[in-house]
Amino acid sequence: MDLDIKAVMERLPHRYPMLLIDHVTEIVPQRKITAIKSVSANDPFIAGGLYMPAPLIVEAMAQAAALFSFADEGNGRRPDQGQAVYYFLGIDAATFLRPVVPGDRLRIEVEALRLSRAICKYRGQAFVEDELVAEATILCAIRNSPA
């Protein structure tokens, strides 16, 4: 499954400047997602044109995980996207290996470690070219939306 920015925006509530996924190149249901963020000097979070803050790299991983979680909706295991709220619960073992700077094309790969109806655990990795620049384990929850 390939998603352009329009399809990403249909699936995530985030908008500029907090939408951190530009394109999804691959979704393998129940397994993994690969997404792209093109980092620009025009991004408002680029502090003086220096680098993308590390917490936003993790946020990009969480947004990719959210897209992944609803890619297989209707399977009876999780609430459908329109009837659910996705919560970022925690982060473990975050490692940041080098700065991500304007002009970099950040490739975000998120792999499912544990999926259930309510709690999901993922391993996220971010690459520039083929160089690993960040990784983390993230925990997320999916709940029915309040009426």
VMD Tcl script that builds the backbone (N, CA, C; Angstrom):
set m [mol new atoms 441]
animate dup $m
set s [atomselect $m all]
$s set {name element resname resid chain x y z} {
  {N N MET 1 A 0.857 -1.178 0.000}
  {CA C MET 1 A 0.000 0.000 0.000}
  {C C MET 1 A 0.898 1.234 0.000}
  {N N ASP 2 A 0.612 2.159 -0.872}
  {CA C ASP 2 A 1.354 3.395 -1.020}
  {C C ASP 2 A 0.390 4.548 -0.710}
  {N N LEU 3 A 0.785 5.469 0.176}
  {CA C LEU 3 A -0.083 6.588 0.533}
  {C C LEU 3 A 0.628 7.908 0.248}
  {N N ASP 4 A -0.014 8.792 -0.519}
  {CA C ASP 4 A 0.542 10.123 -0.728}
  {C C ASP 4 A 0.104 11.025 0.428}
  {N N ILE 5 A 0.512 12.286 0.393}
  {CA C ILE 5 A 0.217 13.196 1.503}
  {C C ILE 5 A -1.289 13.365 1.715}
  {N N LYS 6 A -2.055 13.370 0.647}
  {CA C LYS 6 A -3.512 13.512 0.781}
  {C C LYS 6 A -4.096 12.318 1.549}
  {N N ALA 7 A -3.667 11.112 1.207}
  {CA C ALA 7 A -4.152 9.917 1.901}
  {C C ALA 7 A -3.672 9.886 3.350}
  {N N VAL 8 A -2.455 10.360 3.591}
  {CA C VAL 8 A -1.945 10.440 4.969}
  {C C VAL 8 A -2.826 11.382 5.781}
  {N N MET 9 A -3.154 12.540 5.204}
  {CA C MET 9 A -3.976 13.527 5.917}
  {C C MET 9 A -5.402 13.031 6.157}
  {N N GLU 10 A -5.889 12.134 5.307}
  {CA C GLU 10 A -7.213 11.551 5.538}
  {C C GLU 10 A -7.206 10.604 6.730}
  {N N ARG 11 A -6.031 10.060 7.062}
  {CA C ARG 11 A -5.931 9.045 8.109}
  {C C ARG 11 A -5.406 9.568 9.443}
  {N N LEU 12 A -4.698 10.692 9.425}
  {CA C LEU 12 A -4.162 11.270 10.665}
  {C C LEU 12 A -4.822 12.613 10.936}
  {N N PRO 13 A -5.063 12.949 12.208}
  {CA C PRO 13 A -5.650 14.251 12.529}
  {C C PRO 13 A -4.621 15.382 12.503}
  {N N HIS 14 A -3.346 15.060 12.467}
  {CA C HIS 14 A -2.283 16.064 12.512}
  {C C HIS 14 A -2.291 16.935 11.254}
  {N N ARG 15 A -1.912 18.189 11.444}
  {CA C ARG 15 A -1.782 19.127 10.341}
  {C C ARG 15 A -0.501 19.931 10.545}
  {N N TYR 16 A -0.114 20.676 9.506}
  {CA C TYR 16 A 1.062 21.511 9.584}
  {C C TYR 16 A 0.966 22.387 10.831}
  {N N PRO 17 A 1.994 22.491 11.613}
  {CA C PRO 17 A 3.364 22.024 11.419}
  {C C PRO 17 A 3.669 20.676 12.083}
  {N N MET 18 A 2.651 20.001 12.634}
  {CA C MET 18 A 2.930 18.761 13.382}
  {C C MET 18 A 2.723 17.484 12.576}
  {N N LEU 19 A 2.297 17.575 11.348}
  {CA C LEU 19 A 2.217 16.387 10.501}
  {C C LEU 19 A 3.631 16.077 10.023}
  {N N LEU 20 A 4.173 14.949 10.440}
  {CA C LEU 20 A 5.575 14.628 10.192}
  {C C LEU 20 A 5.771 13.457 9.228}
  {N N ILE 21 A 4.716 13.065 8.540}
  {CA C ILE 21 A 4.802 12.016 7.522}
  {C C ILE 21 A 4.365 12.640 6.199}
  {N N ASP 22 A 5.241 12.557 5.188}
  {CA C ASP 22 A 4.920 13.102 3.870}
  {C C ASP 22 A 4.380 12.040 2.919}
  {N N HIS 23 A 4.811 10.799 3.136}
  {CA C HIS 23 A 4.512 9.751 2.160}
  {C C HIS 23 A 4.720 8.392 2.839}
  {N N VAL 24 A 3.883 7.440 2.515}
  {CA C VAL 24 A 4.071 6.057 2.973}
  {C C VAL 24 A 4.407 5.230 1.739}
  {N N THR 25 A 5.540 4.544 1.797}
  {CA C THR 25 A 5.973 3.756 0.642}
  {C C THR 25 A 5.573 2.294 0.742}
  {N N GLU 26 A 5.351 1.816 1.971}
  {CA C GLU 26 A 5.017 0.396 2.121}
  {C C GLU 26 A 4.286 0.161 3.438}
  {N N ILE 27 A 3.251 -0.645 3.373}
  {CA C ILE 27 A 2.595 -1.159 4.570}
  {C C ILE 27 A 2.416 -2.656 4.370}
  {N N VAL 28 A 2.954 -3.412 5.292}
  {CA C VAL 28 A 2.752 -4.855 5.308}
  {C C VAL 28 A 1.879 -5.125 6.538}
  {N N PRO 29 A 0.570 -5.359 6.360}
  {CA C PRO 29 A -0.333 -5.542 7.503}
  {C C PRO 29 A 0.195 -6.568 8.502}
  {N N GLN 30 A 0.032 -6.231 9.764}
  {CA C GLN 30 A 0.450 -7.069 10.893}
  {C C GLN 30 A 1.968 -7.153 11.042}
  {N N ARG 31 A 2.738 -6.427 10.190}
  {CA C ARG 31 A 4.189 -6.541 10.256}
  {C C ARG 31 A 4.923 -5.216 10.338}
  {N N LYS 32 A 4.807 -4.343 9.313}
  {CA C LYS 32 A 5.617 -3.122 9.317}
  {C C LYS 32 A 5.082 -2.053 8.370}
  {N N ILE 33 A 5.629 -0.845 8.544}
  {CA C ILE 33 A 5.328 0.292 7.684}
  {C C ILE 33 A 6.632 1.026 7.400}
  {N N THR 34 A 6.733 1.603 6.207}
  {CA C THR 34 A 7.862 2.461 5.855}
  {C C THR 34 A 7.283 3.790 5.374}
  {N N ALA 35 A 7.738 4.883 5.997}
  {CA C ALA 35 A 7.229 6.218 5.684}
  {C C ALA 35 A 8.397 7.171 5.462}
  {N N ILE 36 A 8.100 8.307 4.843}
  {CA C ILE 36 A 9.117 9.296 4.490}
  {C C ILE 36 A 8.753 10.664 5.062}
  {N N LYS 37 A 9.752 11.357 5.592}
  {CA C LYS 37 A 9.645 12.770 5.966}
  {C C LYS 37 A 10.809 13.491 5.304}
  {N N SER 38 A 10.517 14.413 4.420}
  {CA C SER 38 A 11.559 15.227 3.800}
  {C C SER 38 A 11.782 16.443 4.683}
  {N N VAL 39 A 12.968 16.558 5.235}
  {CA C VAL 39 A 13.277 17.632 6.181}
  {C C VAL 39 A 13.739 18.854 5.394}
  {N N SER 40 A 13.086 19.982 5.666}
  {CA C SER 40 A 13.360 21.216 4.941}
  {C C SER 40 A 13.773 22.326 5.909}
  {N N ALA 41 A 14.568 23.250 5.428}
  {CA C ALA 41 A 14.936 24.418 6.233}
  {C C ALA 41 A 13.696 25.252 6.547}
  {N N ASN 42 A 12.616 25.067 5.791}
  {CA C ASN 42 A 11.373 25.800 6.021}
  {C C ASN 42 A 10.505 25.178 7.107}
  {N N ASP 43 A 10.841 23.967 7.565}
  {CA C ASP 43 A 10.075 23.364 8.658}
  {C C ASP 43 A 10.237 24.249 9.889}
  {N N PRO 44 A 9.127 24.599 10.558}
  {CA C PRO 44 A 9.220 25.546 11.674}
  {C C PRO 44 A 10.012 25.021 12.869}
  {N N PHE 45 A 10.173 23.724 12.965}
  {CA C PHE 45 A 10.898 23.160 14.103}
  {C C PHE 45 A 12.409 23.148 13.896}
  {N N ILE 46 A 12.881 23.499 12.715}
  {CA C ILE 46 A 14.319 23.545 12.472}
  {C C ILE 46 A 14.859 24.785 13.183}
  {N N ALA 47 A 15.545 24.562 14.293}
  {CA C ALA 47 A 16.067 25.645 15.131}
  {C C ALA 47 A 17.216 26.348 14.418}
  {N N GLY 48 A 16.939 27.502 13.866}
  {CA C GLY 48 A 17.979 28.257 13.190}
  {C C GLY 48 A 18.561 27.531 11.991}
  {N N GLY 49 A 17.783 26.597 11.408}
  {CA C GLY 49 A 18.262 25.866 10.245}
  {C C GLY 49 A 19.281 24.798 10.576}
  {N N LEU 50 A 19.320 24.359 11.847}
  {CA C LEU 50 A 20.359 23.424 12.259}
  {C C LEU 50 A 19.974 21.958 12.125}
  {N N TYR 51 A 18.894 21.521 12.797}
  {CA C TYR 51 A 18.570 20.098 12.821}
  {C C TYR 51 A 17.129 19.870 13.264}
  {N N MET 52 A 16.637 18.653 13.003}
  {CA C MET 52 A 15.309 18.233 13.451}
  {C C MET 52 A 15.436 17.740 14.896}
  {N N PRO 53 A 14.662 18.306 15.822}
  {CA C PRO 53 A 14.766 17.874 17.222}
  {C C PRO 53 A 14.460 16.373 17.384}
  {N N ALA 54 A 15.230 15.716 18.234}
  {CA C ALA 54 A 15.095 14.274 18.457}
  {C C ALA 54 A 13.672 13.864 18.862}
  {N N PRO 55 A 12.981 14.599 19.746}
  {CA C PRO 55 A 11.618 14.179 20.092}
  {C C PRO 55 A 10.671 14.149 18.887}
  {N N LEU 56 A 10.928 14.990 17.892}
  {CA C LEU 56 A 10.067 14.986 16.712}
  {C C LEU 56 A 10.359 13.793 15.808}
  {N N ILE 57 A 11.560 13.265 15.871}
  {CA C ILE 57 A 11.847 12.032 15.135}
  {C C ILE 57 A 11.029 10.893 15.741}
  {N N VAL 58 A 10.952 10.856 17.065}
  {CA C VAL 58 A 10.135 9.842 17.742}
  {C C VAL 58 A 8.656 10.075 17.437}
  {N N GLU 59 A 8.220 11.321 17.403}
  {CA C GLU 59 A 6.837 11.625 17.048}
  {C C GLU 59 A 6.523 11.145 15.629}
  {N N ALA 60 A 7.470 11.295 14.707}
  {CA C ALA 60 A 7.271 10.791 13.340}
  {C C ALA 60 A 7.101 9.273 13.355}
  {N N MET 61 A 7.876 8.580 14.205}
  {CA C MET 61 A 7.710 7.129 14.346}
  {C C MET 61 A 6.310 6.800 14.863}
  {N N ALA 62 A 5.836 7.569 15.851}
  {CA C ALA 62 A 4.500 7.328 16.411}
  {C C ALA 62 A 3.411 7.587 15.371}
  {N N GLN 63 A 3.575 8.618 14.543}
  {CA C GLN 63 A 2.595 8.881 13.494}
  {C C GLN 63 A 2.578 7.753 12.464}
  {N N ALA 64 A 3.757 7.244 12.124}
  {CA C ALA 64 A 3.820 6.097 11.205}
  {C C ALA 64 A 3.139 4.886 11.830}
  {N N ALA 65 A 3.361 4.668 13.128}
  {CA C ALA 65 A 2.720 3.552 13.824}
  {C C ALA 65 A 1.200 3.700 13.814}
  {N N ALA 66 A 0.710 4.928 13.971}
  {CA C ALA 66 A -0.737 5.158 13.927}
  {C C ALA 66 A -1.295 4.800 12.549}
  {N N LEU 67 A -0.607 5.215 11.502}
  {CA C LEU 67 A -1.044 4.849 10.149}
  {C C LEU 67 A -1.066 3.341 9.973}
  {N N PHE 68 A -0.043 2.687 10.488}
  {CA C PHE 68 A 0.055 1.224 10.414}
  {C C PHE 68 A -1.095 0.560 11.168}
  {N N SER 69 A -1.409 1.068 12.342}
  {CA C SER 69 A -2.444 0.456 13.180}
  {C C SER 69 A -3.798 0.425 12.510}
  {N N PHE 70 A -4.094 1.423 11.698}
  {CA C PHE 70 A -5.397 1.468 11.051}
  {C C PHE 70 A -5.372 0.933 9.621}
  {N N ALA 71 A -4.229 0.464 9.159}
  {CA C ALA 71 A -4.141 -0.081 7.799}
  {C C ALA 71 A -4.927 -1.369 7.670}
  {N N ASP 72 A -5.090 -2.066 8.774}
  {CA C ASP 72 A -5.764 -3.355 8.777}
  {C C ASP 72 A -7.109 -3.262 9.501}
  {N N GLU 73 A -7.709 -2.049 9.486}
  {CA C GLU 73 A -8.973 -1.870 10.206}
  {C C GLU 73 A -10.058 -2.743 9.608}
  {N N GLY 74 A -11.053 -3.012 10.407}
  {CA C GLY 74 A -12.134 -3.864 9.955}
  {C C GLY 74 A -11.831 -5.335 10.170}
  {N N ASN 75 A -10.714 -5.630 10.812}
  {CA C ASN 75 A -10.356 -7.029 11.049}
  {C C ASN 75 A -10.999 -7.575 12.324}
  {N N GLY 76 A -11.742 -6.717 13.036}
  {CA C GLY 76 A -12.415 -7.157 14.248}
  {C C GLY 76 A -11.535 -7.113 15.485}
  {N N ARG 77 A -10.258 -6.840 15.317}
  {CA C ARG 77 A -9.346 -6.814 16.459}
  {C C ARG 77 A -9.207 -5.426 17.063}
  {N N ARG 78 A -9.365 -4.394 16.246}
  {CA C ARG 78 A -9.189 -3.027 16.731}
  {C C ARG 78 A -10.362 -2.180 16.257}
  {N N PRO 79 A -10.649 -1.071 16.960}
  {CA C PRO 79 A -11.723 -0.185 16.501}
  {C C PRO 79 A -11.368 0.414 15.141}
  {N N ASP 80 A -12.373 0.698 14.325}
  {CA C ASP 80 A -12.132 1.361 13.049}
  {C C ASP 80 A -11.594 2.758 13.301}
  {N N GLN 81 A -10.836 3.274 12.317}
  {CA C GLN 81 A -10.158 4.562 12.451}
  {C C GLN 81 A -11.102 5.684 12.870}
  {N N GLY 82 A -12.276 5.782 12.258}
  {CA C GLY 82 A -13.213 6.846 12.581}
  {C C GLY 82 A -13.839 6.720 13.957}
  {N N GLN 83 A -13.696 5.570 14.590}
  {CA C GLN 83 A -14.303 5.338 15.898}
  {C C GLN 83 A -13.260 5.168 16.992}
  {N N ALA 84 A -12.006 5.569 16.728}
  {CA C ALA 84 A -10.942 5.305 17.690}
  {C C ALA 84 A -10.062 6.529 17.906}
  {N N VAL 85 A -9.433 6.537 19.063}
  {CA C VAL 85 A -8.430 7.541 19.407}
  {C C VAL 85 A -7.132 6.785 19.651}
  {N N TYR 86 A -6.046 7.309 19.124}
  {CA C TYR 86 A -4.735 6.666 19.200}
  {C C TYR 86 A -3.873 7.450 20.183}
  {N N TYR 87 A -3.369 6.808 21.224}
  {CA C TYR 87 A -2.572 7.471 22.251}
  {C C TYR 87 A -1.135 6.963 22.232}
  {N N PHE 88 A -0.199 7.875 22.296}
  {CA C PHE 88 A 1.222 7.554 22.417}
  {C C PHE 88 A 1.494 7.427 23.913}
  {N N LEU 89 A 1.780 6.212 24.388}
  {CA C LEU 89 A 1.918 5.960 25.823}
  {C C LEU 89 A 3.337 6.078 26.360}
  {N N GLY 90 A 4.311 5.620 25.594}
  {CA C GLY 90 A 5.656 5.644 26.143}
  {C C GLY 90 A 6.725 5.308 25.141}
  {N N ILE 91 A 7.948 5.515 25.584}
  {CA C ILE 91 A 9.117 5.282 24.755}
  {C C ILE 91 A 10.187 4.605 25.599}
  {N N ASP 92 A 10.865 3.663 25.013}
  {CA C ASP 92 A 11.972 2.955 25.670}
  {C C ASP 92 A 13.154 2.901 24.712}
  {N N ALA 93 A 14.320 2.818 25.278}
  {CA C ALA 93 A 15.557 2.555 24.538}
  {C C ALA 93 A 15.740 3.472 23.336}
  {N N ALA 94 A 15.419 4.755 23.513}
  {CA C ALA 94 A 15.611 5.709 22.417}
  {C C ALA 94 A 17.096 6.023 22.271}
  {N N THR 95 A 17.560 5.957 21.042}
  {CA C THR 95 A 18.953 6.244 20.733}
  {C C THR 95 A 18.986 7.171 19.526}
  {N N PHE 96 A 19.763 8.225 19.635}
  {CA C PHE 96 A 19.905 9.184 18.543}
  {C C PHE 96 A 21.371 9.213 18.151}
  {N N LEU 97 A 21.669 8.817 16.920}
  {CA C LEU 97 A 23.044 8.583 16.502}
  {C C LEU 97 A 23.685 9.746 15.759}
  {N N ARG 98 A 22.882 10.551 15.089}
  {CA C ARG 98 A 23.408 11.744 14.429}
  {C C ARG 98 A 22.266 12.699 14.126}
  {N N PRO 99 A 22.561 13.983 14.000}
  {CA C PRO 99 A 21.497 14.951 13.710}
  {C C PRO 99 A 20.888 14.733 12.323}
  {N N VAL 100 A 19.622 15.088 12.218}
  {CA C VAL 100 A 18.915 15.089 10.942}
  {C C VAL 100 A 18.796 16.555 10.546}
  {N N VAL 101 A 19.340 16.896 9.388}
  {CA C VAL 101 A 19.459 18.295 8.984}
  {C C VAL 101 A 18.618 18.577 7.744}
  {N N PRO 102 A 18.349 19.860 7.473}
  {CA C PRO 102 A 17.608 20.199 6.259}
  {C C PRO 102 A 18.266 19.584 5.028}
  {N N GLY 103 A 17.415 19.060 4.159}
  {CA C GLY 103 A 17.891 18.378 2.962}
  {C C GLY 103 A 17.899 16.870 3.117}
  {N N ASP 104 A 17.845 16.392 4.361}
  {CA C ASP 104 A 17.801 14.947 4.596}
  {C C ASP 104 A 16.412 14.408 4.275}
  {N N ARG 105 A 16.384 13.205 3.770}
  {CA C ARG 105 A 15.131 12.472 3.542}
  {C C ARG 105 A 15.093 11.372 4.594}
  {N N LEU 106 A 14.251 11.567 5.594}
  {CA C LEU 106 A 14.163 10.647 6.723}
  {C C LEU 106 A 13.246 9.487 6.349}
  {N N ARG 107 A 13.788 8.283 6.355}
  {CA C ARG 107 A 12.998 7.070 6.111}
  {C C ARG 107 A 12.694 6.437 7.454}
  {N N ILE 108 A 11.423 6.319 7.771}
  {CA C ILE 108 A 10.981 5.804 9.062}
  {C C ILE 108 A 10.430 4.403 8.853}
  {N N GLU 109 A 11.010 3.453 9.557}
  {CA C GLU 109 A 10.542 2.072 9.494}
  {C C GLU 109 A 10.052 1.674 10.879}
  {N N VAL 110 A 8.815 1.240 10.934}
  {CA C VAL 110 A 8.208 0.825 12.200}
  {C C VAL 110 A 7.743 -0.611 12.044}
  {N N GLU 111 A 8.212 -1.452 12.956}
  {CA C GLU 111 A 7.895 -2.878 12.934}
  {C C GLU 111 A 7.043 -3.221 14.154}
  {N N ALA 112 A 6.001 -3.994 13.948}
  {CA C ALA 112 A 5.141 -4.421 15.052}
  {C C ALA 112 A 5.856 -5.472 15.889}
  {N N LEU 113 A 5.939 -5.217 17.187}
  {CA C LEU 113 A 6.477 -6.213 18.118}
  {C C LEU 113 A 5.344 -6.962 18.807}
  {N N ARG 114 A 4.279 -6.220 19.150}
  {CA C ARG 114 A 3.112 -6.833 19.795}
  {C C ARG 114 A 1.879 -6.022 19.409}
  {N N LEU 115 A 0.895 -6.694 18.869}
  {CA C LEU 115 A -0.357 -6.051 18.480}
  {C C LEU 115 A -1.505 -6.694 19.238}
  {N N SER 116 A -2.372 -5.864 19.769}
  {CA C SER 116 A -3.597 -6.370 20.389}
  {C C SER 116 A -4.704 -5.369 20.092}
  {N N ARG 117 A -5.866 -5.657 20.577}
  {CA C ARG 117 A -7.001 -4.765 20.339}
  {C C ARG 117 A -6.786 -3.398 20.961}
  {N N ALA 118 A -6.076 -3.326 22.082}
  {CA C ALA 118 A -5.974 -2.064 22.811}
  {C C ALA 118 A -4.558 -1.506 22.947}
  {N N ILE 119 A -3.547 -2.360 23.027}
  {CA C ILE 119 A -2.166 -1.911 23.253}
  {C C ILE 119 A -1.268 -2.477 22.152}
  {N N CYS 120 A -0.405 -1.613 21.629}
  {CA C CYS 120 A 0.525 -2.040 20.580}
  {C C CYS 120 A 1.937 -1.589 20.936}
  {N N LYS 121 A 2.898 -2.430 20.629}
  {CA C LYS 121 A 4.304 -2.125 20.875}
  {C C LYS 121 A 5.046 -2.232 19.553}
  {N N TYR 122 A 5.886 -1.218 19.281}
  {CA C TYR 122 A 6.577 -1.130 18.006}
  {C C TYR 122 A 8.066 -0.859 18.198}
  {N N ARG 123 A 8.841 -1.264 17.212}
  {CA C ARG 123 A 10.256 -0.892 17.137}
  {C C ARG 123 A 10.377 0.056 15.952}
  {N N GLY 124 A 10.774 1.293 16.246}
  {CA C GLY 124 A 10.932 2.289 15.193}
  {C C GLY 124 A 12.386 2.572 14.924}
  {N N GLN 125 A 12.709 2.736 13.654}
  {CA C GLN 125 A 14.054 3.121 13.240}
  {C C GLN 125 A 13.921 4.221 12.193}
  {N N ALA 126 A 14.843 5.189 12.257}
  {CA C ALA 126 A 14.869 6.270 11.283}
  {C C ALA 126 A 16.229 6.250 10.578}
  {N N PHE 127 A 16.188 6.380 9.269}
  {CA C PHE 127 A 17.396 6.329 8.448}
  {C C PHE 127 A 17.482 7.564 7.568}
  {N N VAL 128 A 18.698 8.001 7.284}
  {CA C VAL 128 A 18.980 8.956 6.222}
  {C C VAL 128 A 19.876 8.185 5.265}
  {N N GLU 129 A 19.402 8.065 4.020}
  {CA C GLU 129 A 20.026 7.126 3.082}
  {C C GLU 129 A 19.947 5.743 3.740}
  {N N ASP 130 A 21.057 5.057 3.917}
  {CA C ASP 130 A 21.053 3.760 4.599}
  {C C ASP 130 A 21.680 3.840 5.987}
  {N N GLU 131 A 21.871 5.055 6.473}
  {CA C GLU 131 A 22.498 5.246 7.786}
  {C C GLU 131 A 21.430 5.380 8.872}
  {N N LEU 132 A 21.513 4.519 9.877}
  {CA C LEU 132 A 20.599 4.601 11.017}
  {C C LEU 132 A 20.904 5.870 11.807}
  {N N VAL 133 A 19.884 6.714 12.002}
  {CA C VAL 133 A 20.098 7.963 12.744}
  {C C VAL 133 A 19.371 7.979 14.084}
  {N N ALA 134 A 18.350 7.123 14.244}
  {CA C ALA 134 A 17.612 7.065 15.505}
  {C C ALA 134 A 16.831 5.762 15.571}
  {N N GLU 135 A 16.603 5.297 16.798}
  {CA C GLU 135 A 15.739 4.135 16.997}
  {C C GLU 135 A 15.110 4.215 18.378}
  {N N ALA 136 A 13.964 3.567 18.514}
  {CA C ALA 136 A 13.246 3.576 19.784}
  {C C ALA 136 A 12.186 2.482 19.772}
  {N N THR 137 A 11.792 2.061 20.956}
  {CA C THR 137 A 10.640 1.187 21.123}
  {C C THR 137 A 9.519 2.074 21.646}
  {N N ILE 138 A 8.360 2.019 20.983}
  {CA C ILE 138 A 7.242 2.864 21.410}
  {C C ILE 138 A 6.024 2.014 21.739}
  {N N LEU 139 A 5.260 2.503 22.695}
  {CA C LEU 139 A 4.051 1.833 23.160}
  {C C LEU 139 A 2.869 2.765 22.902}
  {N N CYS 140 A 1.822 2.231 22.300}
  {CA C CYS 140 A 0.648 3.024 21.944}
  {C C CYS 140 A -0.624 2.292 22.356}
  {N N ALA 141 A -1.673 3.064 22.557}
  {CA C ALA 141 A -2.976 2.482 22.914}
  {C C ALA 141 A -4.018 2.964 21.921}
  {N N ILE 142 A -4.952 2.097 21.638}
  {CA C ILE 142 A -6.084 2.440 20.776}
  {C C ILE 142 A -7.344 2.272 21.625}
  {N N ARG 143 A -8.120 3.333 21.687}
  {CA C ARG 143 A -9.358 3.321 22.481}
  {C C ARG 143 A -10.512 3.814 21.637}
  {N N ASN 144 A -11.708 3.360 21.949}
  {CA C ASN 144 A -12.901 3.893 21.293}
  {C C ASN 144 A -13.013 5.366 21.605}
  {N N SER 145 A -13.407 6.145 20.592}
  {CA C SER 145 A -13.559 7.581 20.813}
  {C C SER 145 A -14.706 7.839 21.762}
  {N N PRO 146 A -14.507 8.865 22.587}
  {CA C PRO 146 A -15.640 9.266 23.422}
  {C C PRO 146 A -16.748 9.832 22.529}
  {N N ALA 147 A -17.958 9.579 22.883}
  {CA C ALA 147 A -19.097 10.018 22.049}
  {C C ALA 147 A -19.267 11.498 22.078}
}
mol reanalyze $m
mol bondsrecalc $m
mol representation Tube
mol addrep $m
